[in-house]
Each structure stands twice: as structure tokens, then as C-alpha cells.
Amino acid sequence: MDVFDRMESEVRGYCRSWPTVFATAQGSHMTDENDKRYLDFFAGAGTLNYGHNNPGLKRRLMDYLASDAVVHGLDMYTTAKREFLERFNEYVLAPRDLDYKVQFPGPAGNNSVEAALKLARKYTGRETIVSFTNAFHGMTLGALAVTGNSMKRTGAGVPLGHGVAMPYDNYLDGRTPDFLLFETMLDDSGSGLDKPAAVIVETVQGEGGINVATAEWLRGLQDLCHRQDILLIVDDVQMGCGRTGPFFSFEEAGITPDIVCLSKSLSGYGLPFAITLMKRELDVWEPGEHNGTFRGFNPAFITAVAALEDYWTGDDFEKQTLAKGQQVQAALNEIAIAHAGAIDCVRGRGLAWGLVMKDPEAATQVCGEAFARGLLMETSGPEGEVVKLLPPLTTAESDLATGLEIIADSVEAVRQKVTA
């Protein structure tokens, strides 16, 4: 592996936790060049909700490419784009009574966030964006300005302005009523808080440590935004496309955001694809005012349509995800009880779960033990204290059980080393 050390930037991250060279992948498994097989509870950081090389999606992608159809089209009209828009409206928006317009801002989640922030500022004429403690919205400058992680913010190298952080749900352990600080500052002309253009929020903070906002808190946030004439942006880049059960993670709360950011598993196949959804009256863009070279990757339209048709024409897939989530939660609770001295709590929704270790180093060690046993996981949280589980939504219950057994064995191994 010396070629990676010699030629690749020191910025590389995930590979340091998984020191092997992967060669193939199928479903919920990856195989390295030595033919060692790994169960994947990482899923491309939530990009592979339907697993690696999903057969149905792959077949339609290969057929499309073999036909000499359009691959790169900027924002030109293409048959692939038309089919995506039609099916997305038919299977996702219309059944949920959502009347959003669709913007193709660029290939990644941060592109969707940047477009959302720019649009909110243009529409309202205001500059400030409110985000929340432990938020993560991307690594470009606008997205970093509404991200909480100090290490990532420092990497910007310039001041990150026009953003204000407020306490996320339960950040103060219930000692302060929801939004007391936020609304008090909004109502006080001497608080120093300029009236915001928008609030941006994750319903479940993935990189922030699998912090789950309650439905009541999200409804309260929407009510506050409506009272104060502030736009509500939901960043559903990691938790959308079924990760929490419903297609959108905010559905459980019964709210309707003004703007929604989607990416990661939107293509269904790991292909670069992002969209920004906006209420119709917010679409005040001038032609070409926000653009980019790779804002309409046609192969991703094809696999996205395939995913919608295969998984989202009814509610069976959502029910299966919620049932698997209960399986994961039950197993993690057993692990937490067995190791109460080392584990603080279990957090999650759907198939996004976190095992919160009292010692942040233990989380890294658990993931290391899991890798040695053939399981891929990452850590999250401000101190890296959370063992984070994001298995593909298509993972078989038997594979989930195997992975959960590996986690239990890995926690046990770390505990034994501590007490040895």
C-alpha cells in the first residue's frame, strides 16, 4: 500500500481506520484484494442505502450506458432528467402532498446546502443563518459556517461568518425550555442577533453523534420559524432517502420545510447526485445565477429512478427498515446493559444508530476490533465518542445479527483490555 502513502494527500481519513485495499463489493459486503470479506455497517457514510452494486439498479445503468445515451448534460433537457422528475413527483412528492420545485445544484450534499443558503439569503434579503450545536452540513465555506465541529471549521483558514449556533434538542439536558434562548434573542433588539434568513437543521445529527430530535422539538422549531418569518431548511443529505424509515426524515414530525437538501443515497448506486427542493414561491433564481459543470449527471438519474420504482411505490420498504431498526436497537440495548460502566447510552432512528461510549478512545478501539473481525464501522460525535452504525437498508436480518454479534464481541474485547 506504499503508493497511497507516497502519492495521496495526508488529508485521507477513512482508509486509516481500515488498512486494507478493497477490490469488490456486493450488497452489504466488501472484499479486499486478499479475498477477506467485510460486513459493511458504513455504507459509504450513508450513500449506499440500497447496498453495493444493487443488481436491479446496475442492470438499468449498464443498459443506459450501452445505448450511447447522454452522460454529461449540464442542465440541458434530457430523457433521463425528464424521467427522474416525473417519477420523483409520482412516487415521492405527490403522495406526501409536497409541491416543491427541484434544483440540480451540483453533485454532492454540500452543493445542495450551498444552494439552499444562497437561495434563503436572496429570497429574504437577510444574511444570518441559524444552525445548531454539533451540526454538520459540509466542507465548503458556506456549509462550514453552519457546521459545529471546531476541527473542520478551523480547516477553512478564513473567518466563517453570517452563522449563529443555537442549542439542539436536549443539548442542555432538558434544563431549559426548547428555543427559550433563540426566541428571546429574536425578540430582543439588543441581543445582537440579526434577524435570520433561515434556520438549517438535521432531524438526526449523523456526524454530530446520532443526536435525534424529537418530533415535538421539530414541530416547535417550525412554529417558531413561521411566527418569526424565517425559512426552515432541513438538511436530509444523510438521513433522507429512507435512512430513518420514511423517504424524508422529517415526515414523522409532520412538518413541511421550506427548503430540503438531498444527496448521498439519492442516486441509489453511489453516483454523485444532489438536489435542492424549494417551495414554489421561493424559486427567485435568475437563469444561471447558481450553476456548475456537474449538476445533471444523467447516469444518476437512471439509477435514482430505478431505486424509486423498486423500493418506493408502496410502504413495504419503510416498514422493513423500521423493523430492522428495532432489531438493531434491541441488540445495542443489550450490549449497553452488559457494559453499563463503559457505555453511556444508545441513540438512533430507523437504521441510523449510535453506541455512545463514556471514553471516546474506546469508540475508536471498538471500531478497530470490529474491523479485525470483519465489520466496517466509523465513529462520530464531537469527541469521536460514538460507535456509528449505518448499514445498507437492504441488509438481511441475518447479516444484521452477525454484525451486532461482532459489535458485542468487540466491546467485550476492549473492556477486557482495560481491566487486564
Secondary structure as GFF3:
##gff-version 3
##sequence-region A 1 420
A	DSSP	alpha_helix	2	7	.	.	.	ID=ss1
A	DSSP	alpha_helix	14	17	.	.	.	ID=ss2
A	DSSP	beta_strand	22	26	.	.	.	ID=ss3
A	DSSP	beta_strand	29	32	.	.	.	ID=ss4
A	DSSP	beta_strand	37	40	.	.	.	ID=ss5
A	DSSP	alpha_helix	43	46	.	.	.	ID=ss6
A	DSSP	alpha_helix	55	66	.	.	.	ID=ss7
A	DSSP	alpha_helix	79	88	.	.	.	ID=ss8
A	DSSP	pi_helix	89	93	.	.	.	ID=ss9
A	DSSP	three_ten_helix	94	96	.	.	.	ID=ss10
A	DSSP	beta_strand	100	103	.	.	.	ID=ss11
A	DSSP	alpha_helix	109	124	.	.	.	ID=ss12
A	DSSP	beta_strand	129	132	.	.	.	ID=ss13
A	DSSP	alpha_helix	141	145	.	.	.	ID=ss14
A	DSSP	alpha_helix	150	154	.	.	.	ID=ss15
A	DSSP	beta_strand	163	166	.	.	.	ID=ss16
A	DSSP	alpha_helix	180	187	.	.	.	ID=ss17
A	DSSP	beta_strand	198	201	.	.	.	ID=ss18
A	DSSP	beta_strand	204	205	.	.	.	ID=ss19
A	DSSP	beta_strand	211	212	.	.	.	ID=ss20
A	DSSP	alpha_helix	215	228	.	.	.	ID=ss21
A	DSSP	beta_strand	231	235	.	.	.	ID=ss22
A	DSSP	three_ten_helix	251	253	.	.	.	ID=ss23
A	DSSP	beta_strand	259	262	.	.	.	ID=ss24
A	DSSP	three_ten_helix	264	266	.	.	.	ID=ss25
A	DSSP	beta_strand	275	279	.	.	.	ID=ss26
A	DSSP	three_ten_helix	280	282	.	.	.	ID=ss27
A	DSSP	alpha_helix	298	311	.	.	.	ID=ss28
A	DSSP	alpha_helix	316	338	.	.	.	ID=ss29
A	DSSP	beta_strand	343	349	.	.	.	ID=ss30
A	DSSP	beta_strand	352	357	.	.	.	ID=ss31
A	DSSP	alpha_helix	360	372	.	.	.	ID=ss32
A	DSSP	beta_strand	375	376	.	.	.	ID=ss33
A	DSSP	beta_strand	378	380	.	.	.	ID=ss34
A	DSSP	beta_strand	386	389	.	.	.	ID=ss35
A	DSSP	alpha_helix	397	419	.	.	.	ID=ss36
###
